[in-house]
């Protein structure tokens, strides 16, 4: 698309006329005079229409506020938004003079660069802590103050203030991290004894039954919450071996042939165990270790008092199970056999169940069955085979859990069961280092070293030489190292413990401006600052060792080195750029926040939600890895989807979804599916995640979607609507179409100019409901009548006709420059922490000229941005 056509699309005016017009004969008339002529009737100090005053008599172009206001004026005039249609409009010549005057002054007075002081965002801070300390599992504590978003981005300097709440949160976090690296002495946990009567054992669902002062277990499944009990008021105060004394018995009815009942003592899933570590290094093995298990045989007919030792991790507990119990209702095949045998042996039970149909779950259901059995004569004949099989199938296969939670009460009452009268836990008898403690120790040793002497001055200085360099992302000055070493000495003298001195110095460094703030000052970025900007841009974290080394060698700013490092980071770490940038740019946090109306989709699962977001990420990742042209972000010949989204939202055939997975079709697995490039599926404009993010979970609003496309795909956001204009409220009854509602809105002349740009792109997306499914009609109205037809036809300001979204996709794919310009501006905003100003936007336009021949490949676009002077200035 030519520059003239692009401008025509953005403004709705054929601006080529005014830029080639001969204005020499009106040279005496300047921009300010014309602005005063056409604007001050409404926007002088005495009238101030819309609370906006245009001050032309003392313009201070050096002031950022003036430049911001004049950019707004340029936008209003170039788009034909002002003056409104019912006022005298500038001629093409006059409009050309105004825009030329504004353009010259904005370019002259909008400096390149101008970074505001900005701290690390919460996201960048967490990533930095993980990197510096090797704490891969570090997460911000609950309640950490969230960052204010600006245009979706969390890293913009204007919003990254340091309020008192932030400083407090950073200080608390610093103390917690220092605790992990230099923990206070561990208190010795005293050996204690806890007595647990049966009433203090847990009943979860129908896992156990408290009666006659004992807790009974009767089912043998693997689910803890359905087939076990445990003390409600005990957690192991330390990782160690505990002596558990159980007073218990078992009961087996006469004539029942079952194995001797077993009571299993099992520690909760352990994070570590001395038996499972690496015997050579002591390092814990990967994955969760198995729980410690002790089994007690309880011969029927007598009470047993047995004591056994069991290893329990800190914070853990001990579970009690009946592993060889009479039935397991979570094993459907085994449960079916159990039920069939019971119903054959006890015809009255079968008849009662058939009579009730589906008894309530649990004890109330068993009471209903007993009541029904009392009305059935003794000696009733068994159900005929077909009726019995049908009943058993409905119980064991369709409702196994609910039926099992009812039937288990028969065994609670009649046996077989095991019964716990009381439990006594004593300990810890001995303690051990569990896996979480071993992991913490190894993390400390990796960070501070092993067996370092903090009373030795040289050891302390050596530590801070290295630590501060990593933390500050630059070599520390000698005075900085001296200050931290002095802090250690002073605190050590006061407390008598060198670890306390190190603790104070580390947590002090973690609230230092040298760590919390980036790119301080103005001018060209030095190599260390450039390394930080590149790393936080592409990886959301501080420079890795190789990138830092190039900065320390003073060669990073060389084009070939910078390009090589950019390519390396994109190759190895672009997943962080993809997730963090795309989430902010496209507003994908809404996908996690919204819950769709059940009338749209009865069951919206985590697989739908994750599949939606993963499609966006994998598409962008593929575009970067394969260096695809920007066109392929708009109209690709593929979609990435999982079974849930592909089936329920895209309507893709199950066989097609399974074809790339060797016949397997799961809701979670992502796969690439081919589509036609002119299909409605595929591309950023129509992805379900985007459609969901631009709706509210119930309704769609074409104005909001239109504004989203203009702002995030075309880079031409409309100005904020006047305060006096009410929002466009959807007709939830479904009696009036959105286009009819908007017609009233458009009667305002101040609205019409913006909606000329907004409405065509907003209405073509009305073919998608609030979760991104294709539709031809709106939902049924409250009376249950068929919804109104969806109207998507429209006309772009340059006259292009749109019948549906495929026309818009084709239009943008054939002229991708505007999309490339928008993406580059968004990337620059994300990288630099501020929106490009007027001059910088023109520099970006020139920057991407070199990519036009190859249709703006995405990886080349990122490289070109990084290598530009614009990227390398504060």
Secondary structure in CASP SS format (residue, H / E / C, confidence):
PFRMAT SS
TARGET T0000
AUTHOR 0000-0000-0000
METHOD secondary structure of the structure
MODEL  1
X C 1.00
X C 1.00
X H 1.00
X H 1.00
X H 1.00
X H 1.00
X H 1.00
X H 1.00
X H 1.00
X H 1.00
X H 1.00
X C 1.00
X C 1.00
X C 1.00
X C 1.00
X H 1.00
X H 1.00
X H 1.00
X H 1.00
X H 1.00
X C 1.00
X C 1.00
X C 1.00
X H 1.00
X H 1.00
X H 1.00
X C 1.00
X C 1.00
X C 1.00
X C 1.00
X H 1.00
X H 1.00
X H 1.00
X H 1.00
X H 1.00
X H 1.00
X H 1.00
X H 1.00
X H 1.00
X H 1.00
X H 1.00
X H 1.00
X H 1.00
X C 1.00
X C 1.00
X C 1.00
X C 1.00
X C 1.00
X H 1.00
X H 1.00
X H 1.00
X C 1.00
X C 1.00
X C 1.00
X C 1.00
X C 1.00
X C 1.00
X C 1.00
X C 1.00
X C 1.00
X C 1.00
X C 1.00
X C 1.00
X H 1.00
X H 1.00
X H 1.00
X H 1.00
X H 1.00
X H 1.00
X H 1.00
X H 1.00
X H 1.00
X H 1.00
X H 1.00
X H 1.00
X H 1.00
X H 1.00
X H 1.00
X C 1.00
X C 1.00
X C 1.00
X C 1.00
X C 1.00
X C 1.00
X C 1.00
X C 1.00
X C 1.00
X C 1.00
X C 1.00
X C 1.00
X C 1.00
X H 1.00
X H 1.00
X H 1.00
X H 1.00
X H 1.00
X H 1.00
X H 1.00
X H 1.00
X H 1.00
X H 1.00
X H 1.00
X H 1.00
X H 1.00
X H 1.00
X H 1.00
X H 1.00
X H 1.00
X H 1.00
X C 1.00
X C 1.00
X C 1.00
X C 1.00
X C 1.00
X C 1.00
X C 1.00
X C 1.00
X E 1.00
X E 1.00
X C 1.00
X C 1.00
X H 1.00
X H 1.00
X H 1.00
X H 1.00
X H 1.00
X H 1.00
X H 1.00
X H 1.00
X H 1.00
X H 1.00
X H 1.00
X H 1.00
X C 1.00
X C 1.00
X C 1.00
X C 1.00
X C 1.00
X C 1.00
X C 1.00
X C 1.00
X C 1.00
X C 1.00
X C 1.00
X C 1.00
X C 1.00
X C 1.00
X C 1.00
X C 1.00
X E 1.00
X C 1.00
X C 1.00
X E 1.00
X C 1.00
X C 1.00
X C 1.00
X C 1.00
X C 1.00
X C 1.00
X C 1.00
X C 1.00
X C 1.00
X C 1.00
X H 1.00
X H 1.00
X H 1.00
X H 1.00
X H 1.00
X H 1.00
X H 1.00
X H 1.00
X H 1.00
X H 1.00
X H 1.00
X H 1.00
X H 1.00
X H 1.00
X H 1.00
X H 1.00
X H 1.00
X H 1.00
X C 1.00
X C 1.00
X C 1.00
X C 1.00
X C 1.00
X C 1.00
X C 1.00
X C 1.00
X C 1.00
X C 1.00
X E 1.00
X E 1.00
X E 1.00
X E 1.00
X E 1.00
X E 1.00
X H 1.00
X H 1.00
X H 1.00
X E 1.00
X C 1.00
X C 1.00
X C 1.00
X C 1.00
X C 1.00
X C 1.00
X C 1.00
X E 1.00
X E 1.00
X E 1.00
X C 1.00
X C 1.00
X E 1.00
X E 1.00
X E 1.00
X E 1.00
X C 1.00
X E 1.00
X C 1.00
X C 1.00
X C 1.00
X C 1.00
X H 1.00
X H 1.00
X H 1.00
X H 1.00
X E 1.00
X E 1.00
X E 1.00
X E 1.00
X C 1.00
X C 1.00
X C 1.00
X C 1.00
X C 1.00
X C 1.00
X C 1.00
X C 1.00
X E 1.00
X E 1.00
X E 1.00
X E 1.00
X E 1.00
X E 1.00
X E 1.00
X E 1.00
X E 1.00
X E 1.00
X E 1.00
X E 1.00
X C 1.00
X C 1.00
X C 1.00
X C 1.00
X C 1.00
X C 1.00
X C 1.00
X C 1.00
X C 1.00
X C 1.00
X E 1.00
X E 1.00
X E 1.00
X E 1.00
X E 1.00
X E 1.00
X C 1.00
X C 1.00
X E 1.00
X C 1.00
X C 1.00
X C 1.00
X C 1.00
X C 1.00
X C 1.00
X C 1.00
X C 1.00
X C 1.00
X C 1.00
X C 1.00
X C 1.00
X C 1.00
X C 1.00
X C 1.00
X C 1.00
X C 1.00
X C 1.00
X E 1.00
X C 1.00
X C 1.00
X C 1.00
X E 1.00
X E 1.00
X E 1.00
X E 1.00
X E 1.00
X C 1.00
X C 1.00
X C 1.00
X C 1.00
X C 1.00
X E 1.00
X E 1.00
X E 1.00
X E 1.00
X E 1.00
X E 1.00
X E 1.00
X E 1.00
X E 1.00
X E 1.00
X C 1.00
X C 1.00
X C 1.00
X C 1.00
X C 1.00
X E 1.00
X E 1.00
X E 1.00
X E 1.00
X C 1.00
X C 1.00
X C 1.00
X C 1.00
X C 1.00
X E 1.00
X C 1.00
X C 1.00
X C 1.00
X C 1.00
X H 1.00
X H 1.00
X H 1.00
X H 1.00
X H 1.00
X H 1.00
X H 1.00
X H 1.00
X H 1.00
X H 1.00
X H 1.00
X H 1.00
X H 1.00
X H 1.00
X C 1.00
X H 1.00
X H 1.00
X H 1.00
X H 1.00
X H 1.00
X H 1.00
X H 1.00
X H 1.00
X H 1.00
X H 1.00
X C 1.00
X C 1.00
X C 1.00
X C 1.00
X C 1.00
X H 1.00
X H 1.00
X H 1.00
X H 1.00
X H 1.00
X H 1.00
X H 1.00
X H 1.00
X H 1.00
X H 1.00
X H 1.00
X H 1.00
X C 1.00
X C 1.00
X C 1.00
X C 1.00
X C 1.00
X C 1.00
X C 1.00
X C 1.00
X C 1.00
X C 1.00
X C 1.00
X H 1.00
X H 1.00
X H 1.00
X H 1.00
X H 1.00
X H 1.00
X H 1.00
X H 1.00
X H 1.00
X H 1.00
X H 1.00
X H 1.00
X H 1.00
X H 1.00
X C 1.00
X H 1.00
X H 1.00
X H 1.00
X H 1.00
X H 1.00
X H 1.00
X H 1.00
X H 1.00
X H 1.00
X H 1.00
X H 1.00
X H 1.00
X H 1.00
X H 1.00
X H 1.00
X C 1.00
X C 1.00
X E 1.00
X E 1.00
X E 1.00
X E 1.00
X E 1.00
X E 1.00
X E 1.00
X E 1.00
X E 1.00
X E 1.00
X E 1.00
X E 1.00
X E 1.00
X E 1.00
X E 1.00
X C 1.00
X C 1.00
X C 1.00
X H 1.00
X H 1.00
X H 1.00
X H 1.00
X H 1.00
X H 1.00
X H 1.00
X H 1.00
X H 1.00
X H 1.00
X H 1.00
X H 1.00
X H 1.00
X H 1.00
X C 1.00
X C 1.00
X C 1.00
X C 1.00
X C 1.00
X C 1.00
X C 1.00
X C 1.00
X H 1.00
X H 1.00
X H 1.00
X H 1.00
X H 1.00
X H 1.00
X H 1.00
X H 1.00
X H 1.00
X H 1.00
X H 1.00
X H 1.00
X H 1.00
X H 1.00
X H 1.00
X H 1.00
X C 1.00
X C 1.00
X C 1.00
X C 1.00
X C 1.00
X H 1.00
X H 1.00
X H 1.00
X H 1.00
X H 1.00
X H 1.00
X H 1.00
X H 1.00
X H 1.00
X H 1.00
X H 1.00
X H 1.00
X H 1.00
X H 1.00
X H 1.00
X H 1.00
X H 1.00
X H 1.00
X C 1.00
X C 1.00
X H 1.00
X H 1.00
X H 1.00
X H 1.00
X H 1.00
X H 1.00
X H 1.00
X H 1.00
X H 1.00
X H 1.00
X H 1.00
X H 1.00
X C 1.00
X C 1.00
X C 1.00
X H 1.00
X H 1.00
X H 1.00
X H 1.00
X E 1.00
X E 1.00
X C 1.00
X C 1.00
X C 1.00
X C 1.00
X C 1.00
X E 1.00
X C 1.00
X C 1.00
X H 1.00
X H 1.00
X H 1.00
X H 1.00
X H 1.00
X H 1.00
X H 1.00
X H 1.00
X H 1.00
X H 1.00
X H 1.00
X H 1.00
X H 1.00
X C 1.00
X C 1.00
X C 1.00
X C 1.00
X C 1.00
X H 1.00
X H 1.00
X H 1.00
X H 1.00
X H 1.00
X H 1.00
X H 1.00
X H 1.00
X C 1.00
X C 1.00
X C 1.00
X C 1.00
X C 1.00
X C 1.00
X H 1.00
X H 1.00
X H 1.00
X H 1.00
X H 1.00
X H 1.00
X H 1.00
X H 1.00
X H 1.00
X H 1.00
X H 1.00
X H 1.00
X H 1.00
X H 1.00
X H 1.00
X H 1.00
X H 1.00
X H 1.00
X H 1.00
X H 1.00
X H 1.00
X H 1.00
X H 1.00
X H 1.00
X H 1.00
X H 1.00
X H 1.00
X H 1.00
X C 1.00
X C 1.00
X H 1.00
X H 1.00
X H 1.00
X H 1.00
X H 1.00
X C 1.00
X C 1.00
X C 1.00
X C 1.00
X C 1.00
X C 1.00
X C 1.00
X C 1.00
X C 1.00
X C 1.00
X C 1.00
X C 1.00
X H 1.00
X H 1.00
X H 1.00
X H 1.00
X H 1.00
X H 1.00
X H 1.00
X H 1.00
X H 1.00
X H 1.00
X H 1.00
X H 1.00
X H 1.00
X H 1.00
X H 1.00
X H 1.00
X H 1.00
X H 1.00
X H 1.00
X H 1.00
X C 1.00
X C 1.00
X C 1.00
X E 1.00
X C 1.00
X H 1.00
X H 1.00
X H 1.00
X H 1.00
X C 1.00
X C 1.00
X C 1.00
X E 1.00
X E 1.00
X E 1.00
X E 1.00
X C 1.00
X H 1.00
X H 1.00
X H 1.00
X H 1.00
X H 1.00
X H 1.00
X C 1.00
X C 1.00
X C 1.00
X C 1.00
X C 1.00
X H 1.00
X H 1.00
X H 1.00
X H 1.00
X H 1.00
X H 1.00
X H 1.00
X H 1.00
X C 1.00
X C 1.00
X C 1.00
X C 1.00
X C 1.00
X C 1.00
X C 1.00
X C 1.00
X C 1.00
X E 1.00
X E 1.00
X E 1.00
X E 1.00
X C 1.00
X C 1.00
X C 1.00
X C 1.00
X C 1.00
X C 1.00
X C 1.00
X C 1.00
X C 1.00
X H 1.00
X H 1.00
X H 1.00
X C 1.00
X H 1.00
X H 1.00
X H 1.00
X H 1.00
X H 1.00
X H 1.00
X C 1.00
X C 1.00
X C 1.00
X C 1.00
X C 1.00
X C 1.00
X C 1.00
X C 1.00
X H 1.00
X H 1.00
X H 1.00
X H 1.00
X H 1.00
X H 1.00
X H 1.00
X H 1.00
X H 1.00
X H 1.00
X H 1.00
X C 1.00
X C 1.00
X C 1.00
X C 1.00
X C 1.00
X C 1.00
X C 1.00
X C 1.00
X C 1.00
X C 1.00
X C 1.00
X C 1.00
X C 1.00
X C 1.00
X C 1.00
X C 1.00
X C 1.00
X C 1.00
X C 1.00
X C 1.00
X C 1.00
X C 1.00
X C 1.00
X C 1.00
X C 1.00
X H 1.00
X H 1.00
X H 1.00
X H 1.00
X H 1.00
X H 1.00
X H 1.00
X H 1.00
X C 1.00
X C 1.00
X C 1.00
X H 1.00
X H 1.00
X H 1.00
X H 1.00
X H 1.00
X H 1.00
X H 1.00
X H 1.00
X H 1.00
X H 1.00
X H 1.00
X H 1.00
X H 1.00
X H 1.00
X H 1.00
X H 1.00
X H 1.00
X H 1.00
X H 1.00
X E 1.00
X C 1.00
X C 1.00
X C 1.00
X C 1.00
X C 1.00
X E 1.00
X C 1.00
X C 1.00
X E 1.00
X C 1.00
X C 1.00
X C 1.00
X C 1.00
X C 1.00
X C 1.00
X C 1.00
X C 1.00
X C 1.00
X C 1.00
X C 1.00
X E 1.00
X C 1.00
X C 1.00
X C 1.00
X C 1.00
X E 1.00
X E 1.00
X C 1.00
X C 1.00
X C 1.00
X C 1.00
X C 1.00
X E 1.00
X E 1.00
X C 1.00
X C 1.00
X H 1.00
X H 1.00
X H 1.00
X H 1.00
X H 1.00
X H 1.00
X H 1.00
X H 1.00
X H 1.00
X H 1.00
X C 1.00
X C 1.00
X H 1.00
X H 1.00
X H 1.00
X H 1.00
X H 1.00
X H 1.00
X H 1.00
X H 1.00
X H 1.00
X H 1.00
X H 1.00
X H 1.00
X H 1.00
X H 1.00
X H 1.00
X H 1.00
X C 1.00
X C 1.00
X C 1.00
X C 1.00
X C 1.00
X H 1.00
X H 1.00
X H 1.00
X H 1.00
X H 1.00
X H 1.00
X H 1.00
X H 1.00
X H 1.00
X H 1.00
X H 1.00
X H 1.00
X H 1.00
X H 1.00
X H 1.00
X H 1.00
X H 1.00
X C 1.00
X C 1.00
X E 1.00
X H 1.00
X H 1.00
X H 1.00
X H 1.00
X H 1.00
X H 1.00
X H 1.00
X H 1.00
X H 1.00
X H 1.00
X C 1.00
X C 1.00
X C 1.00
X C 1.00
X C 1.00
X E 1.00
X C 1.00
END
